[in-house]
Amino acid sequence: MAEIKIKTDNLIVEIGNLRALEQKINATNIKCPGVVGGGSSIQQLENIGKMYQTIHTQLAALVLSTVSFMENVYTSYQSSDNKASDGFK
């Protein structure tokens, strides 16, 4: 029986796209502006800046985790494909 081929080309392309996105996110430097003055409006603006920083950091972590997961899926597919083909030789 012939080797079972799983088409993983698109998976590799998307992993590459996610890596590019990860690099773009990491290249962006997010800093909260300095706060001058007081009042509730200023504090709310400062909180928005801090939340944006947190979202930026968490998005970078999410993309990194997704890349890692997708690479593991690709490796698993390749391993399973090789085992299946070895069993039919």
The first five atom37 places (N, CA, C, CB, O) and aatype in JSON, in Angstrom:
{
  "aatype": [12, 0, 6, 9, 11, 9, 11, 16, 3, 2, 10, 9, 19, 6, 9, 7, 2, 10, 1, 0, 10, 6, 5, 11, 9, 2, 0, 16, 2, 9, 11, 4, 14, 7, 19, 19, 7, 7, 7, 15, 15, 9, 5, 5, 10, 6, 2, 9, 7, 11, 12, 18, 5, 16, 9, 8, 16, 5, 10, 0, 0, 10, 19, 10, 15, 16, 19, 15, 13, 12, 6, 2, 19, 18, 16, 15, 18, 5, 15, 15, 3, 2, 11, 0, 15, 3, 7, 13, 11],
  "atom_mask": [
    [1, 1, 1, 1, 1],
    [1, 1, 1, 1, 1],
    [1, 1, 1, 1, 1],
    [1, 1, 1, 1, 1],
    [1, 1, 1, 1, 1],
    [1, 1, 1, 1, 1],
    [1, 1, 1, 1, 1],
    [1, 1, 1, 1, 1],
    [1, 1, 1, 1, 1],
    [1, 1, 1, 1, 1],
    [1, 1, 1, 1, 1],
    [1, 1, 1, 1, 1],
    [1, 1, 1, 1, 1],
    [1, 1, 1, 1, 1],
    [1, 1, 1, 1, 1],
    [1, 1, 1, 0, 1],
    [1, 1, 1, 1, 1],
    [1, 1, 1, 1, 1],
    [1, 1, 1, 1, 1],
    [1, 1, 1, 1, 1],
    [1, 1, 1, 1, 1],
    [1, 1, 1, 1, 1],
    [1, 1, 1, 1, 1],
    [1, 1, 1, 1, 1],
    [1, 1, 1, 1, 1],
    [1, 1, 1, 1, 1],
    [1, 1, 1, 1, 1],
    [1, 1, 1, 1, 1],
    [1, 1, 1, 1, 1],
    [1, 1, 1, 1, 1],
    [1, 1, 1, 1, 1],
    [1, 1, 1, 1, 1],
    [1, 1, 1, 1, 1],
    [1, 1, 1, 0, 1],
    [1, 1, 1, 1, 1],
    [1, 1, 1, 1, 1],
    [1, 1, 1, 0, 1],
    [1, 1, 1, 0, 1],
    [1, 1, 1, 0, 1],
    [1, 1, 1, 1, 1],
    [1, 1, 1, 1, 1],
    [1, 1, 1, 1, 1],
    [1, 1, 1, 1, 1],
    [1, 1, 1, 1, 1],
    [1, 1, 1, 1, 1],
    [1, 1, 1, 1, 1],
    [1, 1, 1, 1, 1],
    [1, 1, 1, 1, 1],
    [1, 1, 1, 0, 1],
    [1, 1, 1, 1, 1],
    [1, 1, 1, 1, 1],
    [1, 1, 1, 1, 1],
    [1, 1, 1, 1, 1],
    [1, 1, 1, 1, 1],
    [1, 1, 1, 1, 1],
    [1, 1, 1, 1, 1],
    [1, 1, 1, 1, 1],
    [1, 1, 1, 1, 1],
    [1, 1, 1, 1, 1],
    [1, 1, 1, 1, 1],
    [1, 1, 1, 1, 1],
    [1, 1, 1, 1, 1],
    [1, 1, 1, 1, 1],
    [1, 1, 1, 1, 1],
    [1, 1, 1, 1, 1],
    [1, 1, 1, 1, 1],
    [1, 1, 1, 1, 1],
    [1, 1, 1, 1, 1],
    [1, 1, 1, 1, 1],
    [1, 1, 1, 1, 1],
    [1, 1, 1, 1, 1],
    [1, 1, 1, 1, 1],
    [1, 1, 1, 1, 1],
    [1, 1, 1, 1, 1],
    [1, 1, 1, 1, 1],
    [1, 1, 1, 1, 1],
    [1, 1, 1, 1, 1],
    [1, 1, 1, 1, 1],
    [1, 1, 1, 1, 1],
    [1, 1, 1, 1, 1],
    [1, 1, 1, 1, 1],
    [1, 1, 1, 1, 1],
    [1, 1, 1, 1, 1],
    [1, 1, 1, 1, 1],
    [1, 1, 1, 1, 1],
    [1, 1, 1, 1, 1],
    [1, 1, 1, 0, 1],
    [1, 1, 1, 1, 1],
    [1, 1, 1, 1, 1]
  ],
  "atom_positions": [
    [[0.85, -1.18, 0.0], [0.0, 0.0, 0.0], [0.89, 1.24, 0.0], [-0.96, 0.0, 1.22], [1.96, 1.24, 0.61]],
    [[0.45, 2.25, -0.66], [1.23, 3.49, -0.8], [1.23, 4.29, 0.5], [0.68, 4.34, -1.95], [0.37, 4.12, 1.36]],
    [[2.21, 5.15, 0.59], [2.32, 6.03, 1.76], [1.14, 7.01, 1.79], [3.67, 6.8, 1.74], [0.75, 7.56, 0.77]],
    [[0.61, 7.21, 2.98], [-0.5, 8.16, 3.14], [0.1, 9.56, 3.21], [-1.36, 7.84, 4.43], [0.96, 9.83, 4.04]],
    [[-0.34, 10.42, 2.35], [0.18, 11.79, 2.31], [-0.85, 12.75, 2.88], [0.55, 12.2, 0.86], [-1.97, 12.84, 2.38]],
    [[-0.48, 13.44, 3.92], [-1.33, 14.49, 4.47], [-0.78, 15.8, 3.96], [-1.37, 14.45, 6.04], [0.4, 16.09, 4.12]],
    [[-1.63, 16.6, 3.35], [-1.18, 17.87, 2.79], [-1.01, 18.89, 3.91], [-2.19, 18.39, 1.71], [-1.98, 19.43, 4.44]],
    [[0.23, 19.13, 4.24], [0.52, 20.05, 5.34], [1.15, 21.35, 4.83], [1.45, 19.39, 6.36], [1.63, 22.16, 5.61]],
    [[1.13, 21.52, 3.51], [1.74, 22.72, 2.94], [1.06, 23.99, 3.45], [1.66, 22.67, 1.42], [1.74, 24.95, 3.81]],
    [[-0.27, 23.98, 3.49], [-0.98, 25.17, 3.98], [-0.7, 25.42, 5.44], [-2.48, 25.01, 3.76], [-0.62, 26.57, 5.87]],
    [[-0.55, 24.36, 6.21], [-0.22, 24.5, 7.63], [1.12, 25.2, 7.8], [-0.21, 23.13, 8.32], [1.26, 26.08, 8.65]],
    [[2.1, 24.81, 7.01], [3.42, 25.43, 7.08], [3.34, 26.91, 6.69], [4.41, 24.69, 6.16], [3.99, 27.75, 7.31]],
    [[2.55, 27.22, 5.68], [2.39, 28.61, 5.24], [1.79, 29.45, 6.36], [1.5, 28.69, 3.98], [2.26, 30.55, 6.65]],
    [[0.76, 28.92, 7.0], [0.1, 29.67, 8.07], [1.0, 29.8, 9.3], [-1.21, 28.99, 8.45], [0.95, 30.82, 9.99]],
    [[1.81, 28.8, 9.59], [2.78, 28.92, 10.68], [3.75, 30.05, 10.36], [3.54, 27.58, 10.9], [4.1, 30.83, 11.24]],
    [[4.18, 30.13, 9.13], [5.05, 31.23, 8.71], [4.38, 32.59, 8.87], [0.0, 0.0, 0.0], [5.01, 33.55, 9.3]],
    [[3.09, 32.66, 8.51], [2.35, 33.91, 8.68], [2.24, 34.3, 10.15], [0.95, 33.79, 8.06], [2.38, 35.47, 10.5]],
    [[1.99, 33.31, 11.0], [1.91, 33.59, 12.43], [3.25, 34.04, 13.0], [1.41, 32.36, 13.19], [3.31, 34.92, 13.86]],
    [[4.33, 33.44, 12.51], [5.67, 33.87, 12.95], [5.93, 35.33, 12.55], [6.77, 32.95, 12.34], [6.5, 36.1, 13.32]],
    [[5.51, 35.69, 11.34], [5.67, 37.08, 10.89], [4.85, 38.02, 11.76], [5.25, 37.22, 9.4], [5.31, 39.1, 12.11]],
    [[3.64, 37.6, 12.1], [2.8, 38.42, 12.98], [3.44, 38.56, 14.36], [1.4, 37.79, 13.11], [3.43, 39.64, 14.96]],
    [[3.99, 37.47, 14.86], [4.68, 37.51, 16.16], [5.85, 38.5, 16.14], [5.19, 36.09, 16.55], [6.02, 39.28, 17.07]],
    [[6.63, 38.47, 15.08], [7.75, 39.4, 14.96], [7.27, 40.84, 14.88], [8.6, 39.07, 13.74], [7.88, 41.74, 15.46]],
    [[6.19, 41.06, 14.16], [5.63, 42.41, 14.03], [5.13, 42.92, 15.38], [4.49, 42.43, 12.99], [5.35, 44.07, 15.74]],
    [[4.46, 42.05, 16.13], [3.97, 42.44, 17.45], [5.13, 42.75, 18.38], [3.09, 41.32, 18.05], [5.11, 43.75, 19.1]],
    [[6.15, 41.89, 18.37], [7.3, 42.1, 19.26], [8.12, 43.32, 18.88], [8.18, 40.87, 19.26], [8.8, 43.9, 19.73]],
    [[8.07, 43.7, 17.62], [8.82, 44.88, 17.17], [8.14, 46.18, 17.58], [8.99, 44.84, 15.66], [8.77, 47.24, 17.59]],
    [[6.85, 46.09, 17.91], [6.11, 47.28, 18.31], [6.33, 47.53, 19.8], [4.61, 47.12, 18.0], [6.09, 46.65, 20.63]],
    [[6.8, 48.71, 20.11], [7.06, 49.06, 21.5], [5.9, 49.9, 22.02], [8.41, 49.83, 21.64], [5.63, 50.99, 21.52]],
    [[5.22, 49.38, 23.01], [4.05, 50.06, 23.58], [4.42, 50.62, 24.94], [2.83, 49.09, 23.68], [4.83, 49.87, 25.83]],
    [[4.28, 51.92, 25.11], [4.52, 52.57, 26.39], [3.36, 53.51, 26.69], [5.87, 53.33, 26.39], [2.84, 54.19, 25.81]],
    [[2.99, 53.53, 27.94], [1.94, 54.46, 28.36], [2.54, 55.86, 28.41], [1.33, 54.05, 29.75], [3.67, 56.03, 28.86]],
    [[1.79, 56.85, 27.97], [2.29, 58.22, 28.09], [2.33, 58.65, 29.55], [1.4, 59.19, 27.27], [1.57, 58.15, 30.38]],
    [[3.23, 59.55, 29.84], [3.31, 60.08, 31.2], [2.06, 60.87, 31.54], [0.0, 0.0, 0.0], [1.52, 61.59, 30.71]],
    [[1.62, 60.73, 32.76], [0.4, 61.4, 33.2], [0.77, 62.7, 33.88], [-0.43, 60.49, 34.15], [1.61, 62.75, 34.78]],
    [[0.12, 63.76, 33.43], [0.32, 65.07, 34.03], [-1.04, 65.55, 34.53], [0.96, 66.09, 33.01], [-2.01, 65.58, 33.77]],
    [[-1.09, 65.9, 35.77], [-2.35, 66.39, 36.32], [-3.09, 65.29, 37.03], [0.0, 0.0, 0.0], [-2.53, 64.23, 37.32]],
    [[-4.32, 65.54, 37.31], [-5.12, 64.57, 38.04], [-6.54, 64.6, 37.55], [0.0, 0.0, 0.0], [-6.83, 65.13, 36.48]],
    [[-7.39, 64.04, 38.32], [-8.79, 63.99, 37.93], [-9.15, 62.63, 37.38], [0.0, 0.0, 0.0], [-8.28, 61.85, 36.99]],
    [[-10.42, 62.36, 37.36], [-10.88, 61.04, 36.95], [-10.65, 60.78, 35.46], [-12.34, 60.88, 37.27], [-10.37, 59.65, 35.07]],
    [[-10.76, 61.79, 34.63], [-10.55, 61.6, 33.19], [-9.11, 61.19, 32.9], [-10.89, 62.89, 32.41], [-8.86, 60.3, 32.1]],
    [[-8.17, 61.85, 33.57], [-6.75, 61.53, 33.38], [-6.47, 60.11, 33.87], [-5.85, 62.55, 34.14], [-5.75, 59.37, 33.21]],
    [[-7.03, 59.74, 34.99], [-6.83, 58.39, 35.52], [-7.43, 57.35, 34.59], [-7.46, 58.26, 36.92], [-6.84, 56.28, 34.4]],
    [[-8.57, 57.64, 34.01], [-9.18, 56.7, 33.07], [-8.32, 56.55, 31.81], [-10.59, 57.17, 32.68], [-8.17, 55.44, 31.29]],
    [[-7.76, 57.65, 31.32], [-6.86, 57.57, 30.16], [-5.62, 56.75, 30.49], [-6.46, 58.97, 29.69], [-5.15, 55.97, 29.67]],
    [[-5.09, 56.94, 31.69], [-3.93, 56.17, 32.11], [-4.28, 54.69, 32.19], [-3.4, 56.67, 33.47], [-3.49, 53.84, 31.78]],
    [[-5.45, 54.37, 32.71], [-5.89, 52.97, 32.8], [-6.07, 52.36, 31.41], [-7.2, 52.88, 33.58], [-5.75, 51.19, 31.21]],
    [[-6.58, 53.14, 30.46], [-6.72, 52.65, 29.09], [-5.35, 52.31, 28.5], [-7.44, 53.7, 28.21], [-5.19, 51.28, 27.85]],
    [[-4.37, 53.17, 28.73], [-3.02, 52.91, 28.25], [-2.43, 51.64, 28.85], [0.0, 0.0, 0.0], [-1.8, 50.85, 28.15]],
    [[-2.64, 51.45, 30.14], [-2.13, 50.24, 30.81], [-2.84, 48.99, 30.29], [-2.31, 50.36, 32.33], [-2.21, 47.95, 30.11]],
    [[-4.13, 49.1, 30.06], [-4.87, 47.95, 29.53], [-4.4, 47.63, 28.12], [-6.39, 48.23, 29.52], [-4.29, 46.45, 27.76]],
    [[-4.11, 48.64, 27.32], [-3.61, 48.42, 25.97], [-2.25, 47.7, 26.02], [-3.48, 49.76, 25.2], [-2.0, 46.8, 25.23]],
    [[-1.39, 48.11, 26.95], [-0.1, 47.44, 27.12], [-0.3, 45.97, 27.48], [0.74, 48.13, 28.2], [0.37, 45.1, 26.93]],
    [[-1.23, 45.7, 28.38], [-1.5, 44.33, 28.8], [-2.03, 43.51, 27.64], [-2.51, 44.31, 29.95], [-1.61, 42.36, 27.44]],
    [[-2.95, 44.07, 26.86], [-3.5, 43.37, 25.7], [-2.39, 43.06, 24.7], [-4.61, 44.21, 25.03], [-2.35, 41.96, 24.14]],
    [[-1.49, 44.01, 24.48], [-0.37, 43.82, 23.55], [0.49, 42.65, 24.0], [0.49, 45.09, 23.46], [0.85, 41.79, 23.19]],
    [[0.83, 42.61, 25.27], [1.66, 41.54, 25.82], [0.96, 40.19, 25.72], [2.02, 41.83, 27.28], [1.57, 39.19, 25.34]],
    [[-0.32, 40.16, 26.05], [-1.07, 38.92, 26.0], [-1.28, 38.43, 24.57], [-2.41, 39.09, 26.68], [-1.29, 37.22, 24.33]],
    [[-1.44, 39.34, 23.64], [-1.58, 38.95, 22.23], [-0.29, 38.31, 21.73], [-1.94, 40.18, 21.36], [-0.33, 37.32, 21.01]],
    [[0.85, 38.88, 22.11], [2.13, 38.3, 21.71], [2.27, 36.88, 22.28], [3.31, 39.19, 22.2], [2.74, 35.98, 21.58]],
    [[1.87, 36.69, 23.53], [1.93, 35.36, 24.14], [0.98, 34.39, 23.45], [1.6, 35.44, 25.63], [1.32, 33.22, 23.25]],
    [[-0.2, 34.86, 23.08], [-1.18, 34.01, 22.39], [-0.65, 33.56, 21.03], [-2.5, 34.76, 22.21], [-0.78, 32.39, 20.68]],
    [[-0.07, 34.47, 20.28], [0.47, 34.11, 18.96], [1.62, 33.11, 19.11], [0.95, 35.37, 18.21], [1.72, 32.16, 18.34]],
    [[2.49, 33.33, 20.09], [3.6, 32.41, 20.33], [3.08, 31.02, 20.69], [4.52, 32.94, 21.44], [3.59, 30.02, 20.19]],
    [[2.07, 30.95, 21.54], [1.49, 29.66, 21.93], [0.83, 28.98, 20.73], [0.46, 29.85, 23.05], [0.92, 27.76, 20.58]],
    [[0.17, 29.76, 19.89], [-0.48, 29.2, 18.71], [0.54, 28.63, 17.74], [-1.34, 30.26, 18.02], [0.33, 27.56, 17.17]],
    [[1.64, 29.34, 17.54], [2.72, 28.85, 16.67], [3.26, 27.54, 17.21], [3.85, 29.9, 16.54], [3.46, 26.58, 16.46]],
    [[3.51, 27.5, 18.5], [4.03, 26.28, 19.11], [3.06, 25.12, 18.93], [4.31, 26.51, 20.61], [3.46, 24.01, 18.58]],
    [[1.78, 25.37, 19.18], [0.76, 24.33, 19.01], [0.71, 23.84, 17.56], [-0.61, 24.87, 19.44], [0.68, 22.63, 17.32]],
    [[0.69, 24.76, 16.61], [0.6, 24.36, 15.21], [1.84, 23.6, 14.75], [0.39, 25.6, 14.33], [1.74, 22.69, 13.93]],
    [[3.0, 23.96, 15.27], [4.21, 23.2, 14.94], [4.13, 21.78, 15.49], [5.47, 23.92, 15.49], [4.57, 20.83, 14.84]],
    [[3.56, 21.64, 16.68], [3.37, 20.3, 17.25], [2.39, 19.49, 16.43], [2.89, 20.4, 18.7], [2.59, 18.29, 16.24]],
    [[1.32, 20.12, 15.94], [0.36, 19.43, 15.07], [1.07, 18.97, 13.8], [-0.83, 20.36, 14.72], [0.89, 17.83, 13.37]],
    [[1.86, 19.84, 13.2], [2.59, 19.48, 11.98], [3.52, 18.3, 12.23], [3.39, 20.69, 11.45], [3.56, 17.35, 11.45]],
    [[4.27, 18.35, 13.33], [5.19, 17.27, 13.67], [4.44, 15.96, 13.9], [6.01, 17.64, 14.92], [4.89, 14.9, 13.49]],
    [[3.3, 16.06, 14.56], [2.48, 14.87, 14.8], [1.98, 14.26, 13.49], [1.3, 15.22, 15.7], [2.01, 13.05, 13.32]],
    [[1.52, 15.11, 12.58], [1.07, 14.61, 11.28], [2.2, 13.91, 10.54], [0.5, 15.75, 10.44], [2.02, 12.84, 9.96]],
    [[3.36, 14.54, 10.56], [4.51, 13.95, 9.86], [4.9, 12.62, 10.48], [5.71, 14.91, 9.87], [5.18, 11.65, 9.77]],
    [[4.92, 12.57, 11.8], [5.27, 11.34, 12.5], [4.26, 10.23, 12.22], [5.36, 11.59, 14.01], [4.64, 9.09, 11.95]],
    [[2.98, 10.57, 12.28], [1.94, 9.58, 12.0], [2.01, 9.09, 10.56], [0.55, 10.16, 12.29], [1.81, 7.9, 10.3]],
    [[2.29, 9.98, 9.65], [2.41, 9.61, 8.25], [3.58, 8.66, 8.04], [2.58, 10.87, 7.37], [3.47, 7.67, 7.32]],
    [[4.69, 8.95, 8.69], [5.86, 8.07, 8.55], [5.61, 6.7, 9.17], [7.08, 8.72, 9.21], [6.0, 5.68, 8.6]],
    [[4.95, 6.68, 10.34], [4.65, 5.39, 10.98], [3.69, 4.57, 10.11], [4.03, 5.62, 12.37], [3.85, 3.35, 9.98]],
    [[2.71, 5.23, 9.53], [1.75, 4.52, 8.67], [2.45, 3.94, 7.46], [0.61, 5.45, 8.23], [2.18, 2.81, 7.07]],
    [[3.34, 4.69, 6.87], [4.03, 4.2, 5.67], [5.0, 3.08, 6.02], [4.77, 5.34, 4.97], [5.19, 2.15, 5.24]],
    [[5.63, 3.16, 7.21], [6.56, 2.1, 7.62], [5.82, 0.79, 7.88], [7.34, 2.53, 8.88], [6.38, -0.29, 7.69]],
    [[4.58, 0.88, 8.32], [3.81, -0.31, 8.61], [3.4, -1.08, 7.38], [0.0, 0.0, 0.0], [3.05, -2.25, 7.47]],
    [[3.43, -0.43, 6.22], [2.99, -1.08, 4.99], [4.14, -1.46, 4.08], [2.05, -0.18, 4.25], [3.91, -1.87, 2.94]],
    [[5.36, -1.36, 4.56], [6.51, -1.71, 3.7], [6.78, -3.18, 3.75], [7.76, -0.95, 4.13], [7.71, -3.66, 3.1]]
  ]
}
